[in-house]
Amino acid sequence: MSSPRLLAAALVAPLALAAPLARADGFSVDRYRATPAGDAFFAVESAASQPLEGGDGAGEGNLRAAVVFDYANAPVVLRQAAGSGLELGKPVSYQAFAHADAAFDVSDRVIAWVDAPFVVASSGQAGAASLLGMHEPSGSALGDVRLGARVRLLGAKDGAFQLALSDAIALPTGDPQQLAGDGRLAFEESLVAGGLVDQQRGLWGASLGARLRPDHAIGDRRVGNEVTFGAAYALFAARRRVSFGLETFGAVGVGSGSRGVALDALVDARVHLSPWFVGVAAGPGLTSAVGTPSYRLLLTAGWAAF
C-alpha cells in the first residue's frame, strides 16, 4: 500500500473506533499530555529524536526514561454565566501528577513510548463541584496510561524540516471519580513538524491533530472530541547541553455544545549532562476553558542512552 493510503488509513481508523463511545460519569481534567521521554519540549512533540550534546545518535536501540511532575492550579473554575465572569468557586482547586515515561527507538524513523500518569495530590471545593455535577477530587489516583508511536515521514534527523505522524491510545486505567480518567478508550493523532535551524543553535516544533474522547457535560459546557495544536521554539547553548524554550499548546472542542478554546503557554529550560537531563517549565493558562489552569508548573528529570 502506498504512503498516502497508509496515512489516510491511520487518520480514519481512530475515528471509526471512537464513534460508539458514550458519555462517561467522570473525565480526565488535566489537558497536559507529556511528550515522549527525551523530546526537546514539554508539551509539543518533536518530529525527530534529537541526540544530546551535539552527538550523532545511535540510530536505533536507544532508550530514554523520565519522570515529569505536573502541577495545575485551578484547572476548573465555576464562574458567573453572564456579566463579568465573577468566580463562584473552584470545583478543582489543583491537581498534581507524576508521569513515568519511557521511549524506545525501534528504528531511525520510528519510536514507541508509554506515559503512565499518577495523581499524587488533588483537591476541590465540594459545593462548587456539586453545582456542575462533578465529583470533588481528593487524594491520589492512577490516570489514563497512554501508549504511542511516532513515525518520521520526511526529513533528515538533524535537518531543518521534518514531518512525523504520531498516534496514541489512552487506556481507561484512570479513576473517573477522581477526575483522573475518561473511563473509556481515547485516541490521539497528530501531524508533527519541526527541525534544527540557525546552524543547529535553534529548534522549532509544531503539531496539529485530534483527540477523540468520551463526551461529558459540565454545566453549560461540554468536553469531548477536540482539535489539538501546539507550537514551540528553543535556543541551544553550550554545544546543545542547555536549551531555553517557549511553548504554547491547546485545543478547540468540536461538536454540539463545545465552547471555548483551551490555551496554555510555557517558558522552559533544560540541562543535559549525558546521559542525564533535567528541566523546568512554567506558565499561565490563557483562557478559562475547562481543564485550563490559572498557571502550570512542570519539572522533569530523566536518562537518555543516546
Helices and strands as residue ranges (DSSP letters): H 3-18, G 52-54, E 63-79, E 87-105, E 110-123, H 126-131, E 141-142, E 146-154, E 162-170, G 176-178, E 186-197, E 202-212, E 216-218, E 221-223, E 226-237, E 242-253, E 261-273, E 276-284, E 295-304
